[in-house]
Amino acid sequence: MKLETLAMHAGYSPEPTTKAVAVPIYQTTSDAFHSTQHGADLFDLKVQGNIYTRT
């Protein structure tokens, strides 16, 4: 195997239930707020900024 392939897959054992041979990719993110009030203002749409996109 090429070094690049080993770098991506070496050390990962197949998942026992599904037998997946690659680490899953989770398409998630999180946001940091300046304070709880800042987070509340974002979700109340009082200020502009990044929030959960399905709101």
N, C-alpha and C positions, 0 to 999 in steps of 0.2 A: 504494500500500500504506500501511497505517497505520504510524505510528512504532513501535508495539509489535511489529508483525510484522517490520519492518526490524531492530529491536534484537535479535530472536531469530535471524534468518536471514541478515543481511547479512554478506558476507565469507566465507561458506562455499561452497565449490565442490562440486558433486556428486561422490560417491566414484566413482572410475573403473570399478571392477569391478561393483558392484551398482547404481550410479546413484542411491544414497540421497541425498536432498536435505536431510536434517536430521542434526545431530550425534547419534550414538547415545548412549543412556543406559546406563551400566554400573552395575548395582545391586550394588555391592561396598562393602566397608568394611575398615578395618584398626583394630587395637587397639594401644595403647601400654601397655607394662608398666613397672613401676618398675625392674626389673632382669631379667636372664635367669632368676634364681632365682624371681622372682615369676611370670614367664611359665610356668616349669616347674611351679610349685605349682598354678597355675590349671588347666593341662592334666592334671595328676595328680589334680585335684579335691580337693586338700588345703585350698584356700581358695576362697571364693566370689568371683565376678567375671565380667566379660564375656570370653568366648572364642568361637571359631568355633562356630556353632550346630549344625553337623552332627556334632559329636563324639559 
